[in-house]
Amino acid sequence: MALFKSVGRGSTARMAVALGAAALVMSACSAGADVDSDESGLQTVTLAMDYLPNAMHGGLAYAMQEGLFADQGIKVKLISYNGSTTGEPIVASGKADLAIGQNAAVDINFFGTGAPVKSIFVISPGSPTHISVLKSSGITSPAQLSGKTYGGFGSTIEEAIVNQMIETDGGKDPIKQVVLNVGTYEALKAGKVDTTVTYPDMDFQFATDSVDIVRFKQSDYGVPKPVMAVSMLLANNDFLVKNPDLARAFTTALQQGYEKAIEDPAAVTASVLAQFPDANLNEELTLDSAKVMAESSFPNPDGPIGAQSVEQTQVAADWMAGRGLLVDPDGKAVTSFDVSPYITNDYLPK
């Protein structure tokens, strides 16, 4: 997801939830550190989900459906997103071994609170999102968003991103954020807001409804690309200390799954539908999103699938700190923050 990764509905609300949760520094406990084995001899690893199942989870679903985790001696137990609590505080508290983080901006903010976690794998270093307007609005550049209304959920990072785009494009006035009580797709389509962040499934819906939109890529207008990265795999520190080989086995299977997501979006879409039947996903929409993500989200400019760049993540942290978006464990704004203790490639496949 992608500044906000849910593929479309209510995703920015998760940012506000996470930023509130991040204000509490959570101590790791042993609940997620000691791993159990089932009757088959597989070791159970608990993974907290970031949001409702969607195309972003294609590689994970494929690895589960095709037995790639089992090949590594792992049984994955999922903790589903419950509508309010995201994976970050769950893994930090030790109630899960691993969690899929929401996006780089949220997770960097969470690291700043001193959370006892590390990012050991990045699922989606690219972003499939855009800041979009209706073509009928006549807006053709971010500068023209000056003083306009942005449909969001009250997050300061949302405003900072759009305002950076306006500033880079020569505009002067900041956007006015309207806190939505409806989905961003519906709000933009109905003209209740001038602009919002859009996702592949929303683009598909606009096309299906014959509604023309104009899209602006955040990184084309001054927003560092790493800010838009999504889906870090977060690990509880106690789990890593006690189970380094198991963590590496998990990333091995996950890497294979996301390699498949790039190679064959149709196959991973089938896996998503099979793994999450209760999600009632639209097959055509999920496949369309999977194709977009295979091109723009999952390929990794920093090396093998899953590999992270401390330097690039630091760029994102520096930008956030410069915008007053990072706080310390006491909730005070910081002007700098070192991400290196929280980002590692040590648990990737060798």
C-alpha positions as CSV (number, residue, x, y, z in Angstrom):
1,M,0.0,0.0,0.0
2,A,1.8,3.2,-1.6
3,L,1.7,5.7,1.0
4,F,-1.5,4.1,2.2
5,K,-1.7,0.6,1.2
6,S,-5.2,-0.8,1.4
7,V,-6.1,-0.9,-2.1
8,G,-8.6,1.9,-1.9
9,R,-11.1,2.1,0.9
10,G,-10.3,3.6,4.3
11,S,-6.6,3.0,4.1
12,T,-5.5,6.4,5.3
13,A,-7.5,5.8,8.5
14,R,-4.9,3.1,9.2
15,M,-2.2,5.8,9.2
16,A,-4.0,7.7,11.9
17,V,-4.4,4.5,14.0
18,A,-0.8,3.6,13.6
19,L,0.6,7.0,14.4
20,G,-1.5,7.0,17.6
21,A,-0.2,3.5,18.5
22,A,3.3,4.5,17.7
23,A,3.2,7.1,20.5
24,L,3.4,4.2,22.9
25,V,6.8,2.5,23.2
26,M,5.9,-1.1,23.6
27,S,8.2,-3.6,25.4
28,A,8.7,-6.9,23.7
29,C,7.5,-9.9,25.7
30,S,8.2,-13.6,25.2
31,A,4.7,-14.5,23.8
32,G,6.0,-14.4,20.2
33,A,9.6,-15.5,20.8
34,D,9.3,-19.2,21.6
35,V,8.1,-21.1,18.5
36,D,5.9,-24.2,18.7
37,S,5.8,-27.2,16.3
38,D,2.7,-28.9,15.1
39,E,2.1,-32.6,14.6
40,S,3.7,-32.6,11.2
41,G,6.9,-31.2,12.7
42,L,6.4,-27.8,11.1
43,Q,7.4,-24.8,13.3
44,T,4.5,-22.3,13.7
45,V,5.4,-18.7,12.9
46,T,2.7,-16.1,13.7
47,L,2.3,-13.2,11.2
48,A,0.1,-10.2,11.9
49,M,-1.6,-8.8,8.8
50,D,-1.5,-5.2,7.8
51,Y,-4.9,-4.9,6.3
52,L,-7.7,-6.8,4.6
53,P,-6.5,-9.3,2.0
54,N,-5.8,-7.8,-1.4
55,A,-3.4,-8.1,-4.4
56,M,-0.5,-6.8,-2.3
57,H,-0.6,-10.1,-0.4
58,G,-0.2,-12.2,-3.6
59,G,3.3,-13.5,-2.9
60,L,2.4,-14.4,0.6
61,A,-0.8,-16.2,-0.5
62,Y,1.1,-18.1,-3.2
63,A,3.8,-19.2,-0.8
64,M,1.1,-20.5,1.6
65,Q,-1.0,-22.2,-1.1
66,E,1.9,-23.8,-2.9
67,G,3.7,-25.1,0.2
68,L,6.7,-22.9,0.0
69,F,6.6,-22.2,3.7
70,A,6.1,-25.9,4.4
71,D,9.2,-26.6,2.3
72,Q,11.1,-24.5,4.8
73,G,9.6,-26.3,7.8
74,I,7.2,-23.5,8.6
75,K,3.5,-23.3,9.3
76,V,2.2,-19.8,9.1
77,K,-0.5,-18.6,11.5
78,L,-2.1,-15.4,10.4
79,I,-3.5,-12.7,12.7
80,S,-6.1,-11.0,10.7
81,Y,-6.5,-7.2,10.6
82,N,-9.4,-6.4,12.9
83,G,-10.3,-3.0,11.7
84,S,-8.4,-1.0,14.3
85,T,-5.2,-2.6,15.5
86,T,-2.4,-2.8,12.9
87,G,0.5,-5.2,12.8
88,E,3.1,-2.8,14.2
89,P,2.0,-2.8,17.9
90,I,1.1,-6.5,17.8
91,V,4.6,-7.5,16.8
92,A,6.2,-5.0,19.1
93,S,4.3,-6.4,22.1
94,G,5.5,-9.9,21.2
95,K,1.9,-11.1,20.4
96,A,3.2,-12.0,16.9
97,D,6.6,-13.1,15.7
98,L,6.3,-11.1,12.5
99,A,4.0,-8.4,11.0
100,I,3.4,-6.8,7.7
101,G,4.0,-3.1,8.2
102,Q,1.7,-0.6,6.6
103,N,4.2,1.6,4.8
104,A,7.6,3.1,5.2
105,A,6.3,6.4,6.6
106,V,4.3,4.7,9.4
107,D,7.0,2.2,10.2
108,I,9.8,4.9,10.3
109,N,7.6,6.8,12.7
110,F,7.1,3.6,14.8
111,F,10.9,3.0,14.8
112,G,11.3,6.5,16.2
113,T,9.4,5.5,19.3
114,G,12.0,2.9,20.1
115,A,9.8,-0.1,19.3
116,P,11.6,-3.4,19.8
117,V,11.4,-4.5,16.1
118,K,13.4,-4.7,12.9
119,S,12.4,-4.7,9.3
120,I,13.9,-7.8,7.8
121,F,12.3,-7.8,4.3
122,V,10.5,-5.2,2.1
123,I,7.6,-6.6,0.1
124,S,6.9,-3.6,-2.0
125,P,9.7,-1.1,-2.5
126,G,7.7,0.7,-5.2
127,S,4.3,2.4,-4.9
128,P,1.3,1.8,-7.1
129,T,-0.5,5.0,-5.8
130,H,-1.0,8.4,-7.3
131,I,-2.5,11.7,-6.3
132,S,-5.4,12.0,-8.7
133,V,-8.1,14.5,-9.8
134,L,-11.1,14.3,-12.1
135,K,-10.2,15.3,-15.6
136,S,-13.3,17.4,-15.7
137,S,-11.8,19.6,-12.9
138,G,-9.4,21.1,-15.4
139,I,-6.5,20.6,-13.0
140,T,-3.4,19.5,-15.0
141,S,-0.6,19.9,-12.5
142,P,0.1,19.6,-8.7
143,A,0.6,23.4,-8.5
144,Q,-3.0,23.9,-9.3
145,L,-3.9,21.9,-6.1
146,S,-2.9,25.0,-4.1
147,G,-5.8,25.7,-1.7
148,K,-7.8,22.8,-2.9
149,T,-9.5,20.1,-0.8
150,Y,-7.8,16.8,-0.3
151,G,-9.9,13.8,0.8
152,G,-8.1,11.9,3.6
153,F,-8.4,10.8,7.1
154,G,-6.6,13.5,9.1
155,S,-3.0,12.3,8.8
156,T,-0.3,14.9,8.8
157,I,1.9,12.7,6.4
158,E,-0.9,12.9,3.8
159,E,-0.8,16.7,3.9
160,A,3.0,16.8,3.8
161,I,3.2,14.6,0.7
162,V,0.6,16.6,-1.3
163,N,2.1,20.0,-0.1
164,Q,5.5,18.8,-1.1
165,M,4.2,18.1,-4.6
166,I,2.5,21.5,-4.8
167,E,5.7,23.3,-3.6
168,T,7.9,21.4,-6.0
169,D,5.6,22.3,-8.9
170,G,5.6,26.0,-8.1
171,G,2.4,26.3,-6.1
172,K,2.2,28.3,-2.9
173,D,-0.9,27.5,-0.8
174,P,-1.2,24.2,1.0
175,I,-4.1,21.8,0.5
176,K,-7.1,21.7,2.9
177,Q,-7.6,18.2,4.1
178,V,-11.2,17.1,4.4
179,V,-11.6,14.1,6.8
180,L,-13.8,11.7,5.0
181,N,-16.5,9.5,6.3
182,V,-16.9,7.8,2.9
183,G,-14.5,6.0,0.7
184,T,-11.9,8.1,-1.3
185,Y,-13.2,6.7,-4.6
186,E,-16.8,7.8,-3.9
187,A,-15.7,11.2,-2.6
188,L,-13.6,12.0,-5.6
189,K,-16.1,10.7,-8.1
190,A,-18.9,12.7,-6.5
191,G,-16.8,15.9,-6.5
192,K,-16.9,16.2,-2.7
193,V,-13.1,16.7,-2.8
194,D,-10.7,18.0,-5.4
195,T,-8.1,15.3,-5.0
196,T,-7.2,12.2,-3.1
197,V,-4.7,9.3,-3.2
198,T,-5.7,6.5,-5.6
199,Y,-4.8,2.8,-6.0
200,P,-4.9,0.3,-8.8
201,D,-8.3,-1.0,-7.9
202,M,-9.7,2.6,-7.9
203,D,-8.1,3.3,-11.3
204,F,-9.9,0.1,-12.5
205,Q,-13.2,1.3,-11.0
206,F,-12.9,4.8,-12.6
207,A,-12.2,3.1,-16.0
208,T,-15.1,0.8,-15.5
209,D,-17.4,3.7,-14.7
210,S,-16.0,5.7,-17.7
211,V,-14.8,8.5,-15.3
212,D,-11.6,10.1,-16.6
213,I,-8.9,11.0,-14.1
214,V,-5.6,12.8,-14.2
215,R,-2.9,11.2,-12.0
216,F,0.3,12.7,-10.5
217,K,3.2,10.4,-9.3
218,Q,4.3,11.6,-5.9
219,S,8.0,10.9,-6.5
220,D,7.9,13.1,-9.7
221,Y,7.2,16.1,-7.5
222,G,9.8,16.1,-4.7
223,V,8.6,13.3,-2.5
224,P,11.4,10.8,-1.9
225,K,10.6,7.4,-3.4
226,P,11.4,5.6,-0.1
227,V,8.6,7.5,1.7
228,M,6.2,5.7,-0.6
229,A,7.6,2.2,-0.1
230,V,5.2,-0.2,1.6
231,S,4.9,-3.5,3.3
232,M,8.1,-3.9,5.4
233,L,8.2,-7.3,7.1
234,L,8.7,-6.4,10.8
235,A,10.1,-8.9,13.3
236,N,10.0,-8.9,17.0
237,N,13.6,-8.6,18.3
238,D,13.2,-11.5,20.8
239,F,12.0,-13.7,18.0
240,L,15.1,-12.8,15.9
241,V,17.5,-13.5,18.7
242,K,16.1,-16.9,19.5
243,N,15.2,-18.0,15.9
244,P,17.5,-16.5,13.3
245,D,17.4,-19.5,11.0
246,L,13.6,-19.6,11.2
247,A,13.4,-16.0,10.3
248,R,15.7,-16.6,7.3
249,A,13.5,-19.7,6.3
250,F,10.5,-17.4,6.3
251,T,12.0,-14.8,4.1
252,T,13.2,-17.5,1.7
253,A,9.6,-18.7,1.1
254,L,8.3,-15.1,1.0
255,Q,11.0,-14.2,-1.6
256,Q,10.0,-17.1,-3.8
257,G,6.3,-16.0,-3.5
258,Y,7.0,-12.5,-4.6
259,E,9.3,-13.6,-7.4
260,K,6.2,-15.5,-8.6
261,A,4.0,-12.4,-8.1
262,I,6.2,-10.5,-10.6
263,E,6.5,-13.4,-13.0
264,D,2.8,-14.6,-13.0
265,P,0.2,-12.2,-11.6
266,A,-2.6,-14.6,-12.7
267,A,-1.2,-17.4,-10.6
268,V,-0.8,-15.4,-7.5
269,T,-4.3,-13.9,-7.9
270,A,-5.7,-17.4,-7.9
271,S,-3.7,-18.0,-4.7
272,V,-5.1,-14.9,-3.1
273,L,-8.7,-15.9,-3.9
274,A,-8.1,-19.5,-2.6
275,Q,-6.2,-18.4,0.6
276,F,-8.8,-15.7,1.5
277,P,-12.2,-16.9,0.3
278,D,-14.0,-15.0,3.0
279,A,-12.7,-11.7,1.7
280,N,-15.1,-12.0,-1.3
281,L,-12.6,-10.4,-3.6
282,N,-13.5,-9.4,-7.1
283,E,-11.3,-11.6,-9.4
284,E,-11.1,-9.2,-12.3
285,L,-10.2,-6.3,-10.1
286,T,-7.7,-8.3,-8.0
287,L,-6.0,-9.5,-11.2
288,D,-5.8,-6.0,-12.6
289,S,-4.2,-4.7,-9.4
290,A,-1.8,-7.7,-9.3
291,K,-0.6,-6.8,-12.8
292,V,0.0,-3.2,-11.8
293,M,1.9,-4.2,-8.7
294,A,4.0,-6.7,-10.6
295,E,5.3,-3.8,-12.7
296,S,5.4,-0.9,-10.3
297,S,5.5,-2.3,-6.7
298,F,7.3,-5.6,-6.3
299,P,10.5,-5.2,-8.5
300,N,13.4,-4.1,-6.3
301,P,15.9,-1.5,-7.5
302,D,18.1,-2.3,-4.5
303,G,18.8,-5.9,-5.3
304,P,17.0,-9.2,-4.8
305,I,13.4,-9.3,-3.8
306,G,13.2,-8.3,-0.1
307,A,16.5,-6.5,0.1
308,Q,16.4,-3.1,1.8
309,S,18.6,0.0,1.5
310,V,19.5,1.6,4.8
311,E,20.6,4.7,2.9
312,Q,17.4,5.0,1.0
313,T,15.3,4.5,4.1
314,Q,17.4,7.2,5.8
315,V,16.4,9.6,2.9
316,A,12.8,9.0,3.8
317,A,13.5,9.5,7.5
318,D,15.4,12.7,6.9
319,W,12.5,14.1,4.8
320,M,10.0,13.2,7.5
321,A,12.1,14.7,10.2
322,G,12.5,17.9,8.1
323,R,8.7,18.1,7.9
324,G,8.2,17.7,11.6
325,L,6.7,14.2,11.1
326,L,8.9,12.2,13.5
327,V,8.7,12.0,17.3
328,D,10.8,10.4,20.0
329,P,9.5,8.0,22.7
330,D,8.2,11.0,24.6
331,G,6.2,12.2,21.7
332,K,8.5,15.2,21.0
333,A,9.4,16.1,17.5
334,V,12.9,15.3,16.4
335,T,15.0,16.9,13.7
336,S,17.0,13.7,12.9
337,F,16.7,10.0,13.4
338,D,19.0,7.1,12.5
339,V,17.1,4.2,10.9
340,S,20.1,1.8,10.7
341,P,19.3,-0.1,13.9
342,Y,15.9,-0.9,12.5
343,I,16.7,-2.0,8.9
344,T,18.6,-5.2,8.2
345,N,19.2,-7.7,5.3
346,D,20.9,-10.2,7.7
347,Y,17.8,-12.5,7.6
348,L,17.5,-12.7,3.8
349,P,18.2,-16.0,2.0
350,K,21.9,-16.7,1.7
